[in-house]
Amino acid sequence: MHKCAKQTLSMLTDSQKQNLSNLDSDTLLEIMHECAEALGLVSVDEYCKILGMKKRTIYKHLNENKIKCFEISNHKFPIINI
């Protein structure tokens, strides 16, 4: 499990964790999308469109940690704070 996911789970009470485990996958997916939107997580394609940059440049900046991002496994999601 990713460090951020562990930190998030540690902030939840046992009751909240139980409530999440009882939700169906569609509801969990909806919650995940709302959280991503609130955090400003976007795909590399969306990041390119928003900032008018090339994918190659975005990936280079992600690898060099020049772009704020959220990492899950080995996949980085750029963060845009609007």
Long-range contacts (C-beta under 8 A, 24 or more apart in sequence): 2-71, 2-72, 2-73, 4-70, 4-71, 4-72, 5-72, 36-77, 39-70, 39-79, 40-79, 40-80, 40-81, 40-82, 41-70, 41-77, 41-78, 41-79, 42-77, 42-78, 42-79, 42-80, 43-77, 43-78, 44-78, 47-78, 47-80, 50-80
